[in-house]
Amino acid sequence: MKGKILQQQWPMKKGRWLLSILCLMASFSFAQESQISGLVIDREGESLPGVNIVIKGTSSGTVTDLEGKFSIGASSEQVLVFSYLGFTSKEIPVGNQEFINVTLEEDLSDLDEIVVVGYGTVKKSDLTGAVASVKPDELNLGSLQNIDQMMTGRMPGVQINQNSAEPGGSVNVRIRGVGSINAGNEPLYVIDGMPIDNSPSISGSGSGISDNRNPKNPLNLINPNDIASIEVLKDASATAIYGSRGANGVIMITTKRGSQSGTRVTYDFSGSIQHMANKVDLLSSRQFAQVVNDIEESSGQPPIYNMDEVTEQTDWLDEITRTGYIQNHNLSVSGGNEKNSFYSSVSYYNQDGIVVSSGMERLSARVNAEFKPSDKFKYGINLTNSYVKNDNVPFGTGFNASAGVVNSAMEIDPTIDKFNPDGSPLQDFSIDMDNPLIISDVFTEDENTRLLGSVFGEYSIIPDLNVKLTVGFDKLDARKDTYVQSTTKTGIANGSGIGTIITGEKSNKMVEATVNYKKTWSSHQFNFLAGYTFQDFMNKGFSGSIDGFPSDALLTNNFGLGDTERDDLNSYKNSSKLISYLSRINYIYNGKYYFTFSMRADGSSKFGENNKYGYFPSMALSWKLSEEPFLRNSEVISSLKLRTSWGQTGNQSIGNFQSLSTLGAGGLALINGLQQQGITATRIPNPNLKWETTTQTDVGIDLELWHGRVNLVADYFIRNTDDLLLNLPLPKSSGFNSILDNVGAVENKGIELGIETFNIDREKFTWTTSFNFTSVKNEVTDLASSEQILQGGLPFTSDITIVTEGQPLNSYYGHVVDGIWQEGEDIANSAQPNAEPGYPKFRDISGPEGLPDGAITDADKTVIGSPFPDFSLGFRNTFRYDNLSLDVFFAGDFGQQLLNQNLLSSLYPIEVRRNRMAEPLLNRWTPENPSTQWPSGVNPTSYGGSTVNSLSVEDATFVRLRNLRLSYDFNVINHKFIRGANIYLQGSNLLLITDYMGFDPEVNSLNNGSNSARADYNSYPNARTYSLGFRLTF
């Protein structure tokens, strides 16, 4: 019985064991088949489609969909590996998670980054030329107003100076120095493959009120939010593909495209307030009156002001400045699939400048679309339309009533009242300047409309061979209205207001055809490009000025009310054409030896019949040492490449018809009792005129350490420009003053260094640093028959700069001050026998025979400074903790000089009753203050001195905190509609460290176009900007 019971129990026990085993197996099986879902995004919150997800140690996996979502079966003990091109792989244990959100970080090594070059793209690791890029995170700083701000101080070899801080003000962009005197130094801009003409469409201001403003920057018409990447081509191997327009470098701007990650809507907003960053310390009313009286009394003259009647009156600079406001809105929609993609945007920008009545308004729209109906054919369109309106105030530098608003505010007698008893602005006719409040009401408005775009079609004949046809167009319409009201002193002298209208129209049409062949076999990679381009440029305009208006109410809206017998009408139209043939060969052997050769032939209608065509070759070699056996397995050196290049480029940035004889109005004749206008030759022809040629040699190194933790790019270059376009003097018997010819040479040579380090890279905290250094030495090496070229540009200063062999272009030119004459010194037997104690002591350098001759004359003038810095630095640190990031960016120029015209004027201020800077007058020489550097304040004509001297040319070294940005990315992964959200606070131009005494060491008051000469004379003051912004992505 017992046995039976045991037998019965055994099956039961066995069944229980089996049941337990089955349960365990079921439990294990259930764990294995658990579905894990989630979302993969980048650091900006953008979803990543196509991310590979693999269970570690197996071949099982999946990829994310168009919205970055995934689902995969895995057990709690397993690990998921997420990998994506350009990003660092990440391993995540499954554990008890059912939903996993993953943020992938960009790979520290950016060698697989795609870089835009002329007529194509290339992997960064395959570059043979010197190319600098602005990183995408630097393009997404939110409150930047224009393209130039995106580049300033961020790339080695690229120097950007702001000519004017006014809304929409122009800038000078210089790549590897300055190589031309008359043919322009601005780089070529290429937007989405379309080379554009970036010269201003119109300039000038109208009658009566001086307007020395540099022309507005045409790039203001481009919405910065639309930009995806900026590459700067610097050496000849990169720029020679653009031939006669590549001498000053090429800036490649690529706008955003659609993606395959589904439709995405992004809204950006920023609001900013602005205040004047730096205020020049001027004399107050009582200080001004006391200084005038003291100097008059020291000269034996009676005092001008009764100090008992002088009270603290008006701070004129405060009266014409205000708090500025900026609002910036941008809405974009992008999306696509494997066959089609699109990006579209609309933006609105509005700025009220810190000077009253000044401002800027921009409205722009863009559509970029690409369609791929088959595997062999695709076509697309890039189109943007923009409208910009600038409200301006006069910015002249005239010495009398033609002065601009800041000039008037800085120099007007501070003891006079602002208003008449009836509340209207006071015009004091005892002085020669307008009340700044009246000048600020002068109506000046610029309107610009630009349509820029291209359409293209690309067909793959065979897998390795494709052809592409592009048709591009760029049309700019501009209008400038100015009305000088009858209440100005100009209007009063004229008897009425003066109206001026200037219109301009520019067009640029392009047809381009290219053939591209790529072939890879064994250890060889070969790429051949050939192409043809044709561009047709047209520029025309009209200007009309009229006075005699019965009222100021209608401004320029009805010229018919003016006196048509006193009108001034002008018009012009010109055109030019450029035909080009281009080719390029890229060859890579075994992934470590690189060779590039390019050739371009340009035919330009701008040059003489004997030199219509120019040929511009280039070649480059590079060696990737890190692929050699002795470095391939290095734990320190991840990548090391040596580069060298040579090539030639040209510069054709001169006006049309310069090689031809031209006719213009000249002379009057009495015919049949009527006075008739004559026509005369205005230019002598030069059939041999040709472009300036720049030959550049470059040696560089690209180095990556510790798998991208440290990246270094360094270059040394020599850039020689020959055949400078100069106006050579002609004998009077020719009937002409000069002829434009190719003579002279300039050399630029320098060092560039860019370093990027990933100092800390943890899951929650990262710290990156980028640093760039540029040093360029500029020298005029040949001027042929021109011994020197003197240039002016400001009132009561005839010669400001000089171009002479052995010195930098446009060096400052004047007398050297060796101190101040003191009482008891032997002045009578000096080189300045008519000087008195308190006068500047000028250095006797040279005479008629080149030796000191005991007299101070123009022969003693010499180079007293250079407008070019010895070196420039940019330094950026980015800290990120979890979703919070801080970006700090400093930049500076070191060793350059700047002519401070306000300081120069303060050395002899009194006879003309104009206010001046406080420091050189309150601390001027007196018998009781003999150790100062500042003279006594008398007019320099009384001691035969030069106006420009070493006291007024200041060291303009500066370091600026250009940008400080604190931002936060919200975690919106689980939100149904919002894909990303970011908010930020940003400050621009928060700190300036400099010994310079003027408004700002970066300004330029000279309307000199391409010229490199710079001076500071009451320009639009720079602003300190505080911004709040956010970005939402749906």
Secondary structure by P-SEA (a helix, b strand, c coil): caaaaaaaaaaaaaaaaaaaaaaaaaaaaaaaabbbbbcccccccccccbbbbbcccccccccccccccbbbbbcccbbbbbbbccbbbbbbbbccccbbbbbbccccccccbbbbcccccccccccccbbbbbcccccccccccccccccccccccbbbbccccccbbbbbbbcccccccccccccbbbcccccccccccbbbbcccccccccccccccccccccccbbbbbcccccccccccccccbbbbbbbbbbccccbbbbbbbbbbccccccccccccaaaaaaaaaaaaaaacccccccccccccccccccccccbbbbbbbbbbbbccccccccccccbbbbbbccccccbbbbbbcbbbbbbbcccccccbbbbbbbbbbbbcccccccccccccaaaaaacccccccccccccccccccccccccaaaaaacbbbbbbbbbbbcccccccccccbbbbbbbbbbbbbbbbbbbbccccaaaaaacbbbbbbbbbbbbbbbbbbbbbbbbbcccbbbbbbbbbbbbbbbbbbbbbbbcccccccccccccccccccbbbbbbcccbbbbbbccbbbbbbccccbbbbbbbbbbbbccccccccbbbbbbbbbbbcccccccccccccccbbbbbbbcbbbbbccccccccbbbbccccccccccbbbbbbbbcbbbbcccccbbbbbbbbbbbbbcccccbbbbbbbbbbbbccccccccccccccccccbbbbbbbbbbbbbbbbbbcccccccbbbbbbbbbbbbbbbbcccccccbbbbbccccccccbbbbccccccccbbbbbcccccccccccccccccccccccccccccccccccccccccccccccccccccbbbbbbbbbbcccbbbbbbbbbccbbbbbcaaaaaaccccccccccccccccccccccccccccccccccccccccccccccccccccccccbbbbbbbccccccccccccccbbbbcccccccccccccccccccccccccbbbbccccbbbbbbbccccccc
